[in-house]
Amino acid sequence: MVDALKEQIVDLTDKVHHLEVSSAYQEDVIEHLNKTLGKQHQEIQQLQAQIRLLSDILKTLKDDSGSGIKLPSEEAPPPHY
């Protein structure tokens, strides 16, 4: 009886240790994913700002030039269509 209880205590101790290790690993993964998500969010904001800037430049060039610069949606399809 005493040996069975000792064996159960050892087994439960091992399980608790495994859960603690697993929890620590998951916390590390979550922290890494959170940092990655933050970096990606910053990159997306920078890319959106660059797209707005390029769009404004393209509109300015189109409005100022009058030289026939067209947006891709305004271009006629190529002859092979």
mmCIF file of the N, C-alpha and C atoms, coordinates in Angstrom:
data_MODEL
# 
_entry.id   MODEL 
# 
loop_
_atom_site.group_PDB 
_atom_site.id 
_atom_site.type_symbol 
_atom_site.label_atom_id 
_atom_site.label_alt_id 
_atom_site.label_comp_id 
_atom_site.label_asym_id 
_atom_site.label_entity_id 
_atom_site.label_seq_id 
_atom_site.pdbx_PDB_ins_code 
_atom_site.Cartn_x 
_atom_site.Cartn_y 
_atom_site.Cartn_z 
_atom_site.occupancy 
_atom_site.B_iso_or_equiv 
_atom_site.pdbx_formal_charge 
_atom_site.auth_seq_id 
_atom_site.auth_comp_id 
_atom_site.auth_asym_id 
_atom_site.auth_atom_id 
_atom_site.pdbx_PDB_model_num 
ATOM 1   N N  . MET A 1 1  ? 0.821  -1.194 0.000   1.00 0.00 ? 1  MET A N  1 
ATOM 2   C CA . MET A 1 1  ? 0.000  0.000  0.000   1.00 0.00 ? 1  MET A CA 1 
ATOM 3   C C  . MET A 1 1  ? 0.863  1.256  0.000   1.00 0.00 ? 1  MET A C  1 
ATOM 4   N N  . VAL A 1 2  ? 1.860  1.287  0.870   1.00 0.00 ? 2  VAL A N  1 
ATOM 5   C CA . VAL A 1 2  ? 2.740  2.444  0.951   1.00 0.00 ? 2  VAL A CA 1 
ATOM 6   C C  . VAL A 1 2  ? 3.539  2.590  -0.339  1.00 0.00 ? 2  VAL A C  1 
ATOM 7   N N  . ASP A 1 3  ? 3.990  1.474  -0.880  1.00 0.00 ? 3  ASP A N  1 
ATOM 8   C CA . ASP A 1 3  ? 4.748  1.517  -2.131  1.00 0.00 ? 3  ASP A CA 1 
ATOM 9   C C  . ASP A 1 3  ? 3.878  2.024  -3.282  1.00 0.00 ? 3  ASP A C  1 
ATOM 10  N N  . ALA A 1 4  ? 2.620  1.634  -3.291  1.00 0.00 ? 4  ALA A N  1 
ATOM 11  C CA . ALA A 1 4  ? 1.704  2.092  -4.335  1.00 0.00 ? 4  ALA A CA 1 
ATOM 12  C C  . ALA A 1 4  ? 1.492  3.596  -4.236  1.00 0.00 ? 4  ALA A C  1 
ATOM 13  N N  . LEU A 1 5  ? 1.372  4.117  -3.026  1.00 0.00 ? 5  LEU A N  1 
ATOM 14  C CA . LEU A 1 5  ? 1.202  5.559  -2.836  1.00 0.00 ? 5  LEU A CA 1 
ATOM 15  C C  . LEU A 1 5  ? 2.458  6.316  -3.262  1.00 0.00 ? 5  LEU A C  1 
ATOM 16  N N  . LYS A 1 6  ? 3.622  5.768  -2.917  1.00 0.00 ? 6  LYS A N  1 
ATOM 17  C CA . LYS A 1 6  ? 4.875  6.407  -3.327  1.00 0.00 ? 6  LYS A CA 1 
ATOM 18  C C  . LYS A 1 6  ? 4.984  6.434  -4.847  1.00 0.00 ? 6  LYS A C  1 
ATOM 19  N N  . GLU A 1 7  ? 4.571  5.341  -5.471  1.00 0.00 ? 7  GLU A N  1 
ATOM 20  C CA . GLU A 1 7  ? 4.619  5.265  -6.934  1.00 0.00 ? 7  GLU A CA 1 
ATOM 21  C C  . GLU A 1 7  ? 3.663  6.285  -7.557  1.00 0.00 ? 7  GLU A C  1 
ATOM 22  N N  . GLN A 1 8  ? 2.489  6.446  -6.975  1.00 0.00 ? 8  GLN A N  1 
ATOM 23  C CA . GLN A 1 8  ? 1.531  7.433  -7.476  1.00 0.00 ? 8  GLN A CA 1 
ATOM 24  C C  . GLN A 1 8  ? 2.068  8.848  -7.292  1.00 0.00 ? 8  GLN A C  1 
ATOM 25  N N  . ILE A 1 9  ? 2.715  9.100  -6.160  1.00 0.00 ? 9  ILE A N  1 
ATOM 26  C CA . ILE A 1 9  ? 3.291  10.428 -5.916  1.00 0.00 ? 9  ILE A CA 1 
ATOM 27  C C  . ILE A 1 9  ? 4.382  10.726 -6.931  1.00 0.00 ? 9  ILE A C  1 
ATOM 28  N N  . VAL A 1 10 ? 5.241  9.757  -7.203  1.00 0.00 ? 10 VAL A N  1 
ATOM 29  C CA . VAL A 1 10 ? 6.309  9.936  -8.192  1.00 0.00 ? 10 VAL A CA 1 
ATOM 30  C C  . VAL A 1 10 ? 5.701  10.171 -9.572  1.00 0.00 ? 10 VAL A C  1 
ATOM 31  N N  . ASP A 1 11 ? 4.670  9.395  -9.896  1.00 0.00 ? 11 ASP A N  1 
ATOM 32  C CA . ASP A 1 11 ? 4.007  9.545  -11.194 1.00 0.00 ? 11 ASP A CA 1 
ATOM 33  C C  . ASP A 1 11 ? 3.370  10.926 -11.324 1.00 0.00 ? 11 ASP A C  1 
ATOM 34  N N  . LEU A 1 12 ? 2.685  11.367 -10.287 1.00 0.00 ? 12 LEU A N  1 
ATOM 35  C CA . LEU A 1 12 ? 2.057  12.694 -10.315 1.00 0.00 ? 12 LEU A CA 1 
ATOM 36  C C  . LEU A 1 12 ? 3.107  13.805 -10.366 1.00 0.00 ? 12 LEU A C  1 
ATOM 37  N N  . THR A 1 13 ? 4.207  13.620 -9.663  1.00 0.00 ? 13 THR A N  1 
ATOM 38  C CA . THR A 1 13 ? 5.291  14.603 -9.701  1.00 0.00 ? 13 THR A CA 1 
ATOM 39  C C  . THR A 1 13 ? 5.856  14.717 -11.110 1.00 0.00 ? 13 THR A C  1 
ATOM 40  N N  . ASP A 1 14 ? 6.037  13.582 -11.773 1.00 0.00 ? 14 ASP A N  1 
ATOM 41  C CA . ASP A 1 14 ? 6.527  13.592 -13.156 1.00 0.00 ? 14 ASP A CA 1 
ATOM 42  C C  . ASP A 1 14 ? 5.539  14.300 -14.084 1.00 0.00 ? 14 ASP A C  1 
ATOM 43  N N  . LYS A 1 15 ? 4.258  14.043 -13.880 1.00 0.00 ? 15 LYS A N  1 
ATOM 44  C CA . LYS A 1 15 ? 3.241  14.683 -14.719 1.00 0.00 ? 15 LYS A CA 1 
ATOM 45  C C  . LYS A 1 15 ? 3.220  16.196 -14.507 1.00 0.00 ? 15 LYS A C  1 
ATOM 46  N N  . VAL A 1 16 ? 3.337  16.619 -13.252 1.00 0.00 ? 16 VAL A N  1 
ATOM 47  C CA . VAL A 1 16 ? 3.369  18.055 -12.953 1.00 0.00 ? 16 VAL A CA 1 
ATOM 48  C C  . VAL A 1 16 ? 4.593  18.693 -13.597 1.00 0.00 ? 16 VAL A C  1 
ATOM 49  N N  . HIS A 1 17 ? 5.731  18.027 -13.494 1.00 0.00 ? 17 HIS A N  1 
ATOM 50  C CA . HIS A 1 17 ? 6.958  18.549 -14.113 1.00 0.00 ? 17 HIS A CA 1 
ATOM 51  C C  . HIS A 1 17 ? 6.777  18.679 -15.626 1.00 0.00 ? 17 HIS A C  1 
ATOM 52  N N  . HIS A 1 18 ? 6.194  17.654 -16.239 1.00 0.00 ? 18 HIS A N  1 
ATOM 53  C CA . HIS A 1 18 ? 5.954  17.697 -17.686 1.00 0.00 ? 18 HIS A CA 1 
ATOM 54  C C  . HIS A 1 18 ? 5.025  18.862 -18.045 1.00 0.00 ? 18 HIS A C  1 
ATOM 55  N N  . LEU A 1 19 ? 3.985  19.074 -17.260 1.00 0.00 ? 19 LEU A N  1 
ATOM 56  C CA . LEU A 1 19 ? 3.064  20.185 -17.518 1.00 0.00 ? 19 LEU A CA 1 
ATOM 57  C C  . LEU A 1 19 ? 3.755  21.538 -17.360 1.00 0.00 ? 19 LEU A C  1 
ATOM 58  N N  . GLU A 1 20 ? 4.634  21.655 -16.371 1.00 0.00 ? 20 GLU A N  1 
ATOM 59  C CA . GLU A 1 20 ? 5.367  22.910 -16.173 1.00 0.00 ? 20 GLU A CA 1 
ATOM 60  C C  . GLU A 1 20 ? 6.292  23.190 -17.351 1.00 0.00 ? 20 GLU A C  1 
ATOM 61  N N  . VAL A 1 21 ? 6.981  22.159 -17.833 1.00 0.00 ? 21 VAL A N  1 
ATOM 62  C CA . VAL A 1 21 ? 7.871  22.323 -18.987 1.00 0.00 ? 21 VAL A CA 1 
ATOM 63  C C  . VAL A 1 21 ? 7.054  22.700 -20.216 1.00 0.00 ? 21 VAL A C  1 
ATOM 64  N N  . SER A 1 22 ? 5.942  22.009 -20.409 1.00 0.00 ? 22 SER A N  1 
ATOM 65  C CA . SER A 1 22 ? 5.078  22.295 -21.556 1.00 0.00 ? 22 SER A CA 1 
ATOM 66  C C  . SER A 1 22 ? 4.534  23.720 -21.494 1.00 0.00 ? 22 SER A C  1 
ATOM 67  N N  . SER A 1 23 ? 4.132  24.154 -20.320 1.00 0.00 ? 23 SER A N  1 
ATOM 68  C CA . SER A 1 23 ? 3.615  25.511 -20.142 1.00 0.00 ? 23 SER A CA 1 
ATOM 69  C C  . SER A 1 23 ? 4.689  26.554 -20.435 1.00 0.00 ? 23 SER A C  1 
ATOM 70  N N  . ALA A 1 24 ? 5.902  26.315 -19.957 1.00 0.00 ? 24 ALA A N  1 
ATOM 71  C CA . ALA A 1 24 ? 6.998  27.256 -20.212 1.00 0.00 ? 24 ALA A CA 1 
ATOM 72  C C  . ALA A 1 24 ? 7.292  27.342 -21.705 1.00 0.00 ? 24 ALA A C  1 
ATOM 73  N N  . TYR A 1 25 ? 7.278  26.205 -22.388 1.00 0.00 ? 25 TYR A N  1 
ATOM 74  C CA . TYR A 1 25 ? 7.514  26.193 -23.831 1.00 0.00 ? 25 TYR A CA 1 
ATOM 75  C C  . TYR A 1 25 ? 6.421  26.978 -24.548 1.00 0.00 ? 25 TYR A C  1 
ATOM 76  N N  . GLN A 1 26 ? 5.172  26.765 -24.163 1.00 0.00 ? 26 GLN A N  1 
ATOM 77  C CA . GLN A 1 26 ? 4.066  27.471 -24.806 1.00 0.00 ? 26 GLN A CA 1 
ATOM 78  C C  . GLN A 1 26 ? 4.152  28.973 -24.560 1.00 0.00 ? 26 GLN A C  1 
ATOM 79  N N  . GLU A 1 27 ? 4.549  29.375 -23.371 1.00 0.00 ? 27 GLU A N  1 
ATOM 80  C CA . GLU A 1 27 ? 4.709  30.799 -23.080 1.00 0.00 ? 27 GLU A CA 1 
ATOM 81  C C  . GLU A 1 27 ? 5.781  31.411 -23.976 1.00 0.00 ? 27 GLU A C  1 
ATOM 82  N N  . ASP A 1 28 ? 6.873  30.676 -24.189 1.00 0.00 ? 28 ASP A N  1 
ATOM 83  C CA . ASP A 1 28 ? 7.944  31.156 -25.060 1.00 0.00 ? 28 ASP A CA 1 
ATOM 84  C C  . ASP A 1 28 ? 7.457  31.298 -26.499 1.00 0.00 ? 28 ASP A C  1 
ATOM 85  N N  . VAL A 1 29 ? 6.715  30.308 -26.966 1.00 0.00 ? 29 VAL A N  1 
ATOM 86  C CA . VAL A 1 29 ? 6.183  30.356 -28.329 1.00 0.00 ? 29 VAL A CA 1 
ATOM 87  C C  . VAL A 1 29 ? 5.215  31.523 -28.481 1.00 0.00 ? 29 VAL A C  1 
ATOM 88  N N  . ILE A 1 30 ? 4.349  31.730 -27.516 1.00 0.00 ? 30 ILE A N  1 
ATOM 89  C CA . ILE A 1 30 ? 3.384  32.834 -27.573 1.00 0.00 ? 30 ILE A CA 1 
ATOM 90  C C  . ILE A 1 30 ? 4.108  34.174 -27.595 1.00 0.00 ? 30 ILE A C  1 
ATOM 91  N N  . GLU A 1 31 ? 5.143  34.314 -26.779 1.00 0.00 ? 31 GLU A N  1 
ATOM 92  C CA . GLU A 1 31 ? 5.914  35.561 -26.763 1.00 0.00 ? 31 GLU A CA 1 
ATOM 93  C C  . GLU A 1 31 ? 6.581  35.806 -28.117 1.00 0.00 ? 31 GLU A C  1 
ATOM 94  N N  . HIS A 1 32 ? 7.144  34.757 -28.696 1.00 0.00 ? 32 HIS A N  1 
ATOM 95  C CA . HIS A 1 32 ? 7.784  34.884 -30.011 1.00 0.00 ? 32 HIS A CA 1 
ATOM 96  C C  . HIS A 1 32 ? 6.754  35.271 -31.077 1.00 0.00 ? 32 HIS A C  1 
ATOM 97  N N  . LEU A 1 33 ? 5.600  34.621 -31.061 1.00 0.00 ? 33 LEU A N  1 
ATOM 98  C CA . LEU A 1 33 ? 4.552  34.932 -32.036 1.00 0.00 ? 33 LEU A CA 1 
ATOM 99  C C  . LEU A 1 33 ? 4.043  36.359 -31.863 1.00 0.00 ? 33 LEU A C  1 
ATOM 100 N N  . ASN A 1 34 ? 3.935  36.818 -30.639 1.00 0.00 ? 34 ASN A N  1 
ATOM 101 C CA . ASN A 1 34 ? 3.479  38.177 -30.368 1.00 0.00 ? 34 ASN A CA 1 
ATOM 102 C C  . ASN A 1 34 ? 4.466  39.198 -30.926 1.00 0.00 ? 34 ASN A C  1 
ATOM 103 N N  . LYS A 1 35 ? 5.769  38.950 -30.725 1.00 0.00 ? 35 LYS A N  1 
ATOM 104 C CA . LYS A 1 35 ? 6.783  39.854 -31.273 1.00 0.00 ? 35 LYS A CA 1 
ATOM 105 C C  . LYS A 1 35 ? 6.736  39.861 -32.798 1.00 0.00 ? 35 LYS A C  1 
ATOM 106 N N  . THR A 1 36 ? 6.589  38.684 -33.393 1.00 0.00 ? 36 THR A N  1 
ATOM 107 C CA . THR A 1 36 ? 6.514  38.584 -34.850 1.00 0.00 ? 36 THR A CA 1 
ATOM 108 C C  . THR A 1 36 ? 5.295  39.329 -35.374 1.00 0.00 ? 36 THR A C  1 
ATOM 109 N N  . LEU A 1 37 ? 4.174  39.177 -34.708 1.00 0.00 ? 37 LEU A N  1 
ATOM 110 C CA . LEU A 1 37 ? 2.948  39.865 -35.116 1.00 0.00 ? 37 LEU A CA 1 
ATOM 111 C C  . LEU A 1 37 ? 3.120  41.374 -35.036 1.00 0.00 ? 37 LEU A C  1 
ATOM 112 N N  . GLY A 1 38 ? 3.772  41.857 -33.987 1.00 0.00 ? 38 GLY A N  1 
ATOM 113 C CA . GLY A 1 38 ? 4.023  43.295 -33.855 1.00 0.00 ? 38 GLY A CA 1 
ATOM 114 C C  . GLY A 1 38 ? 4.899  43.821 -34.979 1.00 0.00 ? 38 GLY A C  1 
ATOM 115 N N  . LYS A 1 39 ? 5.952  43.071 -35.328 1.00 0.00 ? 39 LYS A N  1 
ATOM 116 C CA . LYS A 1 39 ? 6.833  43.487 -36.426 1.00 0.00 ? 39 LYS A CA 1 
ATOM 117 C C  . LYS A 1 39 ? 6.073  43.504 -37.749 1.00 0.00 ? 39 LYS A C  1 
ATOM 118 N N  . GLN A 1 40 ? 5.259  42.482 -37.983 1.00 0.00 ? 40 GLN A N  1 
ATOM 119 C CA . GLN A 1 40 ? 4.488  42.427 -39.225 1.00 0.00 ? 40 GLN A CA 1 
ATOM 120 C C  . GLN A 1 40 ? 3.493  43.576 -39.301 1.00 0.00 ? 40 GLN A C  1 
ATOM 121 N N  . HIS A 1 41 ? 2.903  43.932 -38.181 1.00 0.00 ? 41 HIS A N  1 
ATOM 122 C CA . HIS A 1 41 ? 1.962  45.055 -38.162 1.00 0.00 ? 41 HIS A CA 1 
ATOM 123 C C  . HIS A 1 41 ? 2.671  46.351 -38.552 1.00 0.00 ? 41 HIS A C  1 
ATOM 124 N N  . GLN A 1 42 ? 3.870  46.561 -38.013 1.00 0.00 ? 42 GLN A N  1 
ATOM 125 C CA . GLN A 1 42 ? 4.644  47.755 -38.363 1.00 0.00 ? 42 GLN A CA 1 
ATOM 126 C C  . GLN A 1 42 ? 5.004  47.753 -39.844 1.00 0.00 ? 42 GLN A C  1 
ATOM 127 N N  . GLU A 1 43 ? 5.415  46.593 -40.368 1.00 0.00 ? 43 GLU A N  1 
ATOM 128 C CA . GLU A 1 43 ? 5.768  46.499 -41.782 1.00 0.00 ? 43 GLU A CA 1 
ATOM 129 C C  . GLU A 1 43 ? 4.561  46.788 -42.667 1.00 0.00 ? 43 GLU A C  1 
ATOM 130 N N  . ILE A 1 44 ? 3.407  46.285 -42.287 1.00 0.00 ? 44 ILE A N  1 
ATOM 131 C CA . ILE A 1 44 ? 2.188  46.536 -43.063 1.00 0.00 ? 44 ILE A CA 1 
ATOM 132 C C  . ILE A 1 44 ? 1.864  48.022 -43.067 1.00 0.00 ? 44 ILE A C  1 
ATOM 133 N N  . GLN A 1 45 ? 1.998  48.674 -41.918 1.00 0.00 ? 45 GLN A N  1 
ATOM 134 C CA . GLN A 1 45 ? 1.734  50.112 -41.860 1.00 0.00 ? 45 GLN A CA 1 
ATOM 135 C C  . GLN A 1 45 ? 2.708  50.879 -42.756 1.00 0.00 ? 45 GLN A C  1 
ATOM 136 N N  . GLN A 1 46 ? 3.977  50.489 -42.749 1.00 0.00 ? 46 GLN A N  1 
ATOM 137 C CA . GLN A 1 46 ? 4.962  51.154 -43.599 1.00 0.00 ? 46 GLN A CA 1 
ATOM 138 C C  . GLN A 1 46 ? 4.643  50.931 -45.074 1.00 0.00 ? 46 GLN A C  1 
ATOM 139 N N  . LEU A 1 47 ? 4.264  49.717 -45.431 1.00 0.00 ? 47 LEU A N  1 
ATOM 140 C CA . LEU A 1 47 ? 3.924  49.424 -46.822 1.00 0.00 ? 47 LEU A CA 1 
ATOM 141 C C  . LEU A 1 47 ? 2.678  50.195 -47.259 1.00 0.00 ? 47 LEU A C  1 
ATOM 142 N N  . GLN A 1 48 ? 1.697  50.309 -46.373 1.00 0.00 ? 48 GLN A N  1 
ATOM 143 C CA . GLN A 1 48 ? 0.499  51.074 -46.711 1.00 0.00 ? 48 GLN A CA 1 
ATOM 144 C C  . GLN A 1 48 ? 0.842  52.545 -46.926 1.00 0.00 ? 48 GLN A C  1 
ATOM 145 N N  . ALA A 1 49 ? 1.733  53.077 -46.107 1.00 0.00 ? 49 ALA A N  1 
ATOM 146 C CA . ALA A 1 49 ? 2.149  54.474 -46.278 1.00 0.00 ? 49 ALA A CA 1 
ATOM 147 C C  . ALA A 1 49 ? 2.885  54.648 -47.602 1.00 0.00 ? 49 ALA A C  1 
ATOM 148 N N  . GLN A 1 50 ? 3.724  53.694 -47.963 1.00 0.00 ? 50 GLN A N  1 
ATOM 149 C CA . GLN A 1 50 ? 4.439  53.777 -49.236 1.00 0.00 ? 50 GLN A CA 1 
ATOM 150 C C  . GLN A 1 50 ? 3.473  53.689 -50.412 1.00 0.00 ? 50 GLN A C  1 
ATOM 151 N N  . ILE A 1 51 ? 2.476  52.839 -50.306 1.00 0.00 ? 51 ILE A N  1 
ATOM 152 C CA . ILE A 1 51 ? 1.484  52.720 -51.382 1.00 0.00 ? 51 ILE A CA 1 
ATOM 153 C C  . ILE A 1 51 ? 0.713  54.025 -51.534 1.00 0.00 ? 51 ILE A C  1 
ATOM 154 N N  . ARG A 1 52 ? 0.322  54.635 -50.409 1.00 0.00 ? 52 ARG A N  1 
ATOM 155 C CA . ARG A 1 52 ? -0.384 55.923 -50.490 1.00 0.00 ? 52 ARG A CA 1 
ATOM 156 C C  . ARG A 1 52 ? 0.503  56.977 -51.144 1.00 0.00 ? 52 ARG A C  1 
ATOM 157 N N  . LEU A 1 53 ? 1.774  57.011 -50.759 1.00 0.00 ? 53 LEU A N  1 
ATOM 158 C CA . LEU A 1 53 ? 2.705  57.980 -51.329 1.00 0.00 ? 53 LEU A CA 1 
ATOM 159 C C  . LEU A 1 53 ? 2.867  57.758 -52.829 1.00 0.00 ? 53 LEU A C  1 
ATOM 160 N N  . LEU A 1 54 ? 3.069  56.520 -53.232 1.00 0.00 ? 54 LEU A N  1 
ATOM 161 C CA . LEU A 1 54 ? 3.220  56.223 -54.659 1.00 0.00 ? 54 LEU A CA 1 
ATOM 162 C C  . LEU A 1 54 ? 1.940  56.531 -55.431 1.00 0.00 ? 54 LEU A C  1 
ATOM 163 N N  . SER A 1 55 ? 0.800  56.265 -54.818 1.00 0.00 ? 55 SER A N  1 
ATOM 164 C CA . SER A 1 55 ? -0.474 56.578 -55.465 1.00 0.00 ? 55 SER A CA 1 
ATOM 165 C C  . SER A 1 55 ? -0.619 58.087 -55.656 1.00 0.00 ? 55 SER A C  1 
ATOM 166 N N  . ASP A 1 56 ? -0.249 58.855 -54.631 1.00 0.00 ? 56 ASP A N  1 
ATOM 167 C CA . ASP A 1 56 ? -0.307 60.316 -54.746 1.00 0.00 ? 56 ASP A CA 1 
ATOM 168 C C  . ASP A 1 56 ? 0.650  60.818 -55.818 1.00 0.00 ? 56 ASP A C  1 
ATOM 169 N N  . ILE A 1 57 ? 1.849  60.255 -55.869 1.00 0.00 ? 57 ILE A N  1 
ATOM 170 C CA . ILE A 1 57 ? 2.827  60.658 -56.888 1.00 0.00 ? 57 ILE A CA 1 
ATOM 171 C C  . ILE A 1 57 ? 2.295  60.341 -58.271 1.00 0.00 ? 57 ILE A C  1 
ATOM 172 N N  . LEU A 1 58 ? 1.720  59.160 -58.443 1.00 0.00 ? 58 LEU A N  1 
ATOM 173 C CA . LEU A 1 58 ? 1.176  58.775 -59.740 1.00 0.00 ? 58 LEU A CA 1 
ATOM 174 C C  . LEU A 1 58 ? 0.033  59.699 -60.153 1.00 0.00 ? 58 LEU A C  1 
ATOM 175 N N  . LYS A 1 59 ? -0.840 60.036 -59.223 1.00 0.00 ? 59 LYS A N  1 
ATOM 176 C CA . LYS A 1 59 ? -1.939 60.952 -59.540 1.00 0.00 ? 59 LYS A CA 1 
ATOM 177 C C  . LYS A 1 59 ? -1.403 62.331 -59.915 1.00 0.00 ? 59 LYS A C  1 
ATOM 178 N N  . THR A 1 60 ? -0.382 62.787 -59.189 1.00 0.00 ? 60 THR A N  1 
ATOM 179 C CA . THR A 1 60 ? 0.217  64.090 -59.491 1.00 0.00 ? 60 THR A CA 1 
ATOM 180 C C  . THR A 1 60 ? 0.844  64.081 -60.874 1.00 0.00 ? 60 THR A C  1 
ATOM 181 N N  . LEU A 1 61 ? 1.570  63.030 -61.190 1.00 0.00 ? 61 LEU A N  1 
ATOM 182 C CA . LEU A 1 61 ? 2.189  62.928 -62.514 1.00 0.00 ? 61 LEU A CA 1 
ATOM 183 C C  . LEU A 1 61 ? 1.131  62.899 -63.603 1.00 0.00 ? 61 LEU A C  1 
ATOM 184 N N  . LYS A 1 62 ? 0.068  62.177 -63.372 1.00 0.00 ? 62 LYS A N  1 
ATOM 185 C CA . LYS A 1 62 ? -0.998 62.078 -64.361 1.00 0.00 ? 62 LYS A CA 1 
ATOM 186 C C  . LYS A 1 62 ? -1.678 63.429 -64.558 1.00 0.00 ? 62 LYS A C  1 
ATOM 187 N N  . ASP A 1 63 ? -1.965 64.117 -63.455 1.00 0.00 ? 63 ASP A N  1 
ATOM 188 C CA . ASP A 1 63 ? -2.652 65.403 -63.538 1.00 0.00 ? 63 ASP A CA 1 
ATOM 189 C C  . ASP A 1 63 ? -1.758 66.482 -64.143 1.00 0.00 ? 63 ASP A C  1 
ATOM 190 N N  . ASP A 1 64 ? -0.478 66.474 -63.789 1.00 0.00 ? 64 ASP A N  1 
ATOM 191 C CA . ASP A 1 64 ? 0.439  67.522 -64.230 1.00 0.00 ? 64 ASP A CA 1 
ATOM 192 C C  . ASP A 1 64 ? 0.929  67.332 -65.653 1.00 0.00 ? 64 ASP A C  1 
ATOM 193 N N  . SER A 1 65 ? 1.069  66.109 -66.078 1.00 0.00 ? 65 SER A N  1 
ATOM 194 C CA . SER A 1 65 ? 1.757  65.878 -67.345 1.00 0.00 ? 65 SER A CA 1 
ATOM 195 C C  . SER A 1 65 ? 0.872  66.108 -68.550 1.00 0.00 ? 65 SER A C  1 
ATOM 196 N N  . GLY A 1 66 ? -0.298 65.581 -68.541 1.00 0.00 ? 66 GLY A N  1 
ATOM 197 C CA . GLY A 1 66 ? -1.123 65.667 -69.728 1.00 0.00 ? 66 GLY A CA 1 
ATOM 198 C C  . GLY A 1 66 ? -0.472 64.953 -70.901 1.00 0.00 ? 66 GLY A C  1 
ATOM 199 N N  . SER A 1 67 ? 0.558  64.173 -70.613 1.00 0.00 ? 67 SER A N  1 
ATOM 200 C CA . SER A 1 67 ? 1.317  63.529 -71.684 1.00 0.00 ? 67 SER A CA 1 
ATOM 201 C C  . SER A 1 67 ? 0.806  62.141 -71.998 1.00 0.00 ? 67 SER A C  1 
ATOM 202 N N  . GLY A 1 68 ? -0.345 61.831 -71.506 1.00 0.00 ? 68 GLY A N  1 
ATOM 203 C CA . GLY A 1 68 ? -0.905 60.530 -71.834 1.00 0.00 ? 68 GLY A CA 1 
ATOM 204 C C  . GLY A 1 68 ? -0.550 59.437 -70.850 1.00 0.00 ? 68 GLY A C  1 
ATOM 205 N N  . ILE A 1 69 ? -0.027 59.806 -69.690 1.00 0.00 ? 69 ILE A N  1 
ATOM 206 C CA . ILE A 1 69 ? 0.224  58.779 -68.687 1.00 0.00 ? 69 ILE A CA 1 
ATOM 207 C C  . ILE A 1 69 ? -1.127 58.318 -68.165 1.00 0.00 ? 69 ILE A C  1 
ATOM 208 N N  . LYS A 1 70 ? -1.363 57.017 -68.258 1.00 0.00 ? 70 LYS A N  1 
ATOM 209 C CA . LYS A 1 70 ? -2.649 56.470 -67.850 1.00 0.00 ? 70 LYS A CA 1 
ATOM 210 C C  . LYS A 1 70 ? -2.445 55.429 -66.757 1.00 0.00 ? 70 LYS A C  1 
ATOM 211 N N  . LEU A 1 71 ? -3.468 55.301 -65.947 1.00 0.00 ? 71 LEU A N  1 
ATOM 212 C CA . LEU A 1 71 ? -3.477 54.222 -64.970 1.00 0.00 ? 71 LEU A CA 1 
ATOM 213 C C  . LEU A 1 71 ? -3.659 52.905 -65.712 1.00 0.00 ? 71 LEU A C  1 
ATOM 214 N N  . PRO A 1 72 ? -3.180 51.804 -65.167 1.00 0.00 ? 72 PRO A N  1 
ATOM 215 C CA . PRO A 1 72 ? -3.345 50.520 -65.854 1.00 0.00 ? 72 PRO A CA 1 
ATOM 216 C C  . PRO A 1 72 ? -4.804 50.210 -66.192 1.00 0.00 ? 72 PRO A C  1 
ATOM 217 N N  . SER A 1 73 ? -5.727 50.624 -65.343 1.00 0.00 ? 73 SER A N  1 
ATOM 218 C CA . SER A 1 73 ? -7.139 50.360 -65.622 1.00 0.00 ? 73 SER A CA 1 
ATOM 219 C C  . SER A 1 73 ? -7.663 51.193 -66.787 1.00 0.00 ? 73 SER A C  1 
ATOM 220 N N  . GLU A 1 74 ? -6.959 52.266 -67.142 1.00 0.00 ? 74 GLU A N  1 
ATOM 221 C CA . GLU A 1 74 ? -7.384 53.134 -68.239 1.00 0.00 ? 74 GLU A CA 1 
ATOM 222 C C  . GLU A 1 74 ? -6.733 52.750 -69.564 1.00 0.00 ? 74 GLU A C  1 
ATOM 223 N N  . GLU A 1 75 ? -5.724 51.901 -69.504 1.00 0.00 ? 75 GLU A N  1 
ATOM 224 C CA . GLU A 1 75 ? -5.011 51.501 -70.715 1.00 0.00 ? 75 GLU A CA 1 
ATOM 225 C C  . GLU A 1 75 ? -5.882 50.593 -71.574 1.00 0.00 ? 75 GLU A C  1 
ATOM 226 N N  . ALA A 1 76 ? -5.723 50.724 -72.886 1.00 0.00 ? 76 ALA A N  1 
ATOM 227 C CA . ALA A 1 76 ? -6.402 49.818 -73.810 1.00 0.00 ? 76 ALA A CA 1 
ATOM 228 C C  . ALA A 1 76 ? -5.718 48.456 -73.733 1.00 0.00 ? 76 ALA A C  1 
ATOM 229 N N  . PRO A 1 77 ? -6.464 47.388 -73.920 1.00 0.00 ? 77 PRO A N  1 
ATOM 230 C CA . PRO A 1 77 ? -5.829 46.071 -73.876 1.00 0.00 ? 77 PRO A CA 1 
ATOM 231 C C  . PRO A 1 77 ? -4.850 45.903 -75.041 1.00 0.00 ? 77 PRO A C  1 
ATOM 232 N N  . PRO A 1 78 ? -3.854 45.069 -74.873 1.00 0.00 ? 78 PRO A N  1 
ATOM 233 C CA . PRO A 1 78 ? -2.895 44.842 -75.956 1.00 0.00 ? 78 PRO A CA 1 
ATOM 234 C C  . PRO A 1 78 ? -3.594 44.263 -77.184 1.00 0.00 ? 78 PRO A C  1 
ATOM 235 N N  . PRO A 1 79 ? -2.985 44.414 -78.353 1.00 0.00 ? 79 PRO A N  1 
ATOM 236 C CA . PRO A 1 79 ? -3.636 43.991 -79.598 1.00 0.00 ? 79 PRO A CA 1 
ATOM 237 C C  . PRO A 1 79 ? -3.967 42.499 -79.657 1.00 0.00 ? 79 PRO A C  1 
ATOM 238 N N  . HIS A 1 80 ? -3.267 41.675 -78.942 1.00 0.00 ? 80 HIS A N  1 
ATOM 239 C CA . HIS A 1 80 ? -3.522 40.239 -79.051 1.00 0.00 ? 80 HIS A CA 1 
ATOM 240 C C  . HIS A 1 80 ? -4.761 39.790 -78.283 1.00 0.00 ? 80 HIS A C  1 
ATOM 241 N N  . TYR A 1 81 ? -5.459 40.701 -77.634 1.00 0.00 ? 81 TYR A N  1 
ATOM 242 C CA . TYR A 1 81 ? -6.679 40.309 -76.926 1.00 0.00 ? 81 TYR A CA 1 
ATOM 243 C C  . TYR A 1 81 ? -7.814 40.364 -77.864 1.00 0.00 ? 81 TYR A C  1 
# 
